[in-house]
Amino acid sequence: MKFSVFQISRKGGREKNEDRMGYCYTRNSGLFLLADGMGGHPAGEIAAQIALQTIASAYQKETGSEIEDIQAFFKAAVMEAHHQILRYASEHHMLDTPRTTLVAAIVQGGFAHWVHCGDSRLYLVRAGELVVRTRDHSYLEQQQDAGRAGSLPPTVNRNVLYTCLGSPAKPVFDLAGPVPLEQGDKLLLCSDGLWGTLEESDIVRQLSQKPVSQSAPELTEKALLKAGSQSDNVTLLALEWESAGTPETNRGTISTEGIARGEFTSTLQPVGSVRNAEELDAAAVERSIAEIHEAIRRSVIRKP
């Protein structure tokens, strides 16, 4: 398995960054994650971090080399992440629960599978064209899909979601895949700080024209510049797929051919230190947040 990947997160005009992202992989499988902690509720960054760590921990326990049933894995892992957020709120006697959106993809056997909850998005771009993107769990997009957008008042807020992780109600999430990947395909996971500022055509064009190591930071800077001082957190994780047997086309290509069965690599908190989800206590969450901050700091590329 060969791919190039680039992740970046910027605070924008907000007081703090509530977005989280990361990836992990074995010899034959890769998991890519992005969560956007929701403003208007407490501790969005903790909800996002719990979601990522819970799913990454589940992935590590499942993968000797591959996930046998990816849809079943996503269903169980997403619900476990939701329950862990509620557990955190209960243990800390919070009057309101932390909440987060989520988008996650597994690439395995030359196919992509994904799940999403809320309005963090996944884009699949191939040969300059948008193949697919996730549909937001928002009232506005729901009406647009039903062909009733013209009847909506202009004051309808695109940020109003009808589901997320961490809310008292059971979360709604959508599963997709398997979708076969071709040489040069680009997968983009991003928060609404990116797609809510830039036109979809700009995102697709930028991804199509340059390697992810260039297109990802440039998209981030464009979103920050366009939104100005009112910019939301802008976070994205971009992946370029390289078919087996083809020469490496990008600097920084990751090849998993030399990884031993059972070996696990992650840019997230070292999930080997968490034997099961029940060990996600407050201290572990705080350590995880500190480590993800450092990972984000190292990943940020600023233009001169």
Residue pairs with C-beta under 8 A, 6 or more apart in sequence:
1 25
1 27
1 28
1 29
1 30
1 107
1 244
1 255
1 256
1 257
2 241
2 242
2 243
2 244
2 246
2 248
2 253
2 254
2 255
2 256
2 257
3 30
3 107
3 239
3 240
3 241
3 242
3 253
3 254
4 211
4 212
4 213
4 239
4 240
4 242
4 250
4 252
4 253
4 254
5 23
5 32
5 212
5 237
5 238
5 239
5 240
5 254
6 212
6 213
6 216
6 217
6 237
6 238
7 21
7 22
7 23
7 216
7 235
7 236
7 237
7 238
7 267
7 299
8 216
8 217
8 220
8 235
8 236
8 299
8 300
8 301
9 17
9 19
9 20
9 21
9 233
9 234
9 235
9 236
9 296
9 299
9 300
10 17
10 220
10 224
10 233
10 234
10 235
10 300
11 17
11 233
12 193
12 224
12 227
12 231
12 232
12 233
12 234
13 227
13 228
13 229
13 230
13 231
13 232
14 39
14 231
14 232
14 233
16 45
17 45
17 233
17 235
17 296
18 36
18 37
18 38
18 39
18 44
18 45
18 48
18 100
18 233
19 34
19 35
19 36
19 37
19 45
19 48
19 191
19 193
19 233
19 234
19 235
20 33
20 34
20 35
20 37
20 45
20 48
20 49
20 51
20 52
20 235
20 292
21 33
21 34
21 35
21 52
21 189
21 235
21 236
21 237
22 33
22 52
22 56
22 237
22 266
22 267
22 268
22 292
22 295
23 30
23 31
23 32
23 33
23 237
23 239
23 266
23 267
23 268
24 30
24 31
24 56
24 59
24 60
24 264
24 265
24 266
24 267
24 268
24 271
25 31
25 254
25 256
25 259
25 264
25 265
25 266
26 63
26 65
26 66
26 256
26 259
26 262
26 263
26 264
26 265
27 65
27 256
27 257
27 259
27 260
27 261
27 263
28 65
28 66
28 108
28 109
28 256
29 63
29 65
29 66
29 67
29 106
29 107
29 108
30 106
30 107
30 108
30 239
30 256
31 55
31 56
31 59
31 104
31 105
31 106
32 104
32 105
32 106
32 107
32 187
32 189
32 237
32 239
33 51
33 52
33 55
33 56
33 102
33 103
33 104
33 189
33 237
33 268
34 102
34 103
34 104
34 120
34 189
34 190
34 191
34 235
34 236
34 237
35 47
35 48
35 49
35 51
35 52
35 100
35 101
35 102
35 103
35 120
35 165
36 44
36 48
36 100
36 101
36 118
36 119
36 120
36 191
36 192
36 193
36 233
36 235
37 43
37 44
37 45
37 46
37 47
37 48
37 98
37 99
37 100
38 44
38 47
38 99
38 100
38 101
38 118
38 161
38 164
38 166
41 47
41 96
41 97
41 98
41 99
41 166
42 94
42 96
42 97
42 98
43 94
43 98
44 98
44 99
44 100
45 289
46 88
46 98
46 285
46 289
47 85
47 88
47 97
47 98
47 99
47 100
47 165
47 166
48 100
49 285
49 288
49 289
49 292
50 81
50 84
50 85
50 88
50 98
50 100
50 280
50 285
51 81
51 84
51 85
51 100
51 102
51 165
52 268
52 292
53 268
53 269
53 271
53 274
53 280
53 285
53 288
54 77
54 80
54 81
54 84
54 277
54 280
55 77
55 78
55 80
55 81
55 104
56 266
56 268
56 269
56 271
57 271
57 274
57 276
57 277
58 73
58 76
58 77
58 80
58 277
59 67
59 73
59 77
59 106
60 264
60 266
60 271
60 272
61 276
62 68
62 73
63 262
63 264
64 261
64 262
65 261
65 262
66 108
66 109
67 73
67 106
67 108
70 106
70 108
70 113
70 177
70 178
71 113
71 175
71 177
73 106
74 104
74 106
74 113
74 115
74 173
74 175
75 175
78 102
78 104
78 115
78 117
78 165
78 171
78 173
79 171
80 277
81 102
81 165
82 165
82 166
82 170
82 171
84 277
84 280
85 97
85 98
85 99
85 100
85 165
85 166
86 97
86 166
87 280
88 98
88 280
88 282
88 285
89 96
89 97
89 98
89 166
91 281
91 282
92 282
97 166
97 167
97 168
98 166
99 164
99 165
99 166
99 167
100 118
100 164
100 165
100 166
101 116
101 117
101 118
101 119
101 120
101 161
101 164
101 165
101 191
102 115
102 116
102 117
102 118
102 120
102 165
102 173
103 114
103 115
103 116
103 117
103 120
103 121
103 122
103 134
103 189
104 114
104 115
104 116
104 189
105 112
105 113
105 114
105 122
105 187
105 189
105 239
106 112
106 113
106 114
106 177
107 113
107 181
107 187
107 239
107 241
109 178
110 180
110 181
110 243
110 244
111 177
111 178
111 179
111 180
111 181
112 124
112 177
112 178
112 179
112 181
112 187
113 175
113 176
113 177
113 178
113 179
114 122
114 134
114 175
114 176
114 177
115 173
115 174
115 175
115 176
116 122
116 134
116 137
116 173
116 174
117 137
117 163
117 164
117 165
117 171
117 172
117 173
117 174
118 136
118 137
118 161
118 163
118 164
118 165
119 136
119 137
119 138
119 141
119 158
119 159
119 161
119 192
120 189
120 190
120 191
120 192
121 133
121 134
121 136
121 188
121 189
121 190
121 192
121 195
122 132
122 133
122 134
122 187
122 188
122 189
123 130
123 132
123 133
123 186
123 187
123 188
123 190
123 203
123 204
123 207
124 130
124 131
124 132
124 133
124 179
124 185
124 186
124 187
125 131
125 185
125 186
125 188
125 204
125 207
125 208
126 182
126 184
126 185
126 186
127 184
127 208
128 204
128 205
128 208
129 204
129 208
130 200
130 204
131 179
131 185
132 176
132 179
133 200
134 174
134 176
135 141
135 145
135 174
136 158
136 161
137 161
137 162
137 163
137 164
137 172
137 174
138 158
138 159
138 160
138 161
138 162
139 156
139 160
139 161
139 162
140 149
140 152
140 156
140 157
140 158
140 160
141 158
142 162
143 149
143 151
143 152
143 156
158 192
158 196
159 192
162 172
163 169
163 171
163 172
163 173
164 171
165 171
181 241
181 243
182 241
182 243
183 241
183 242
183 243
183 246
184 240
184 241
184 242
184 249
185 240
185 241
186 207
186 208
186 212
186 215
186 238
186 239
186 240
186 241
187 238
187 239
187 240
187 241
188 203
188 207
188 236
188 237
188 238
188 239
189 236
189 237
189 238
190 235
190 236
190 237
191 232
191 233
191 234
191 235
191 236
192 232
193 223
193 227
193 231
193 232
193 233
193 234
193 235
194 203
194 219
194 220
194 223
194 234
194 235
194 236
195 203
196 232
197 223
197 226
197 227
197 231
197 232
197 234
198 219
198 222
198 223
198 226
202 222
203 219
206 215
206 218
206 219
206 222
207 215
207 219
207 238
209 215
210 218
211 240
211 250
211 251
212 238
212 239
212 240
212 250
213 250
213 251
213 252
215 238
216 236
216 237
216 238
217 301
217 303
219 236
220 234
220 236
221 303
223 231
223 234
224 231
224 234
240 250
242 248
242 249
242 250
242 253
248 255
259 265
264 271
264 272
267 295
268 292
268 295
269 287
269 288
269 291
269 292
270 291
273 284
274 280
274 284
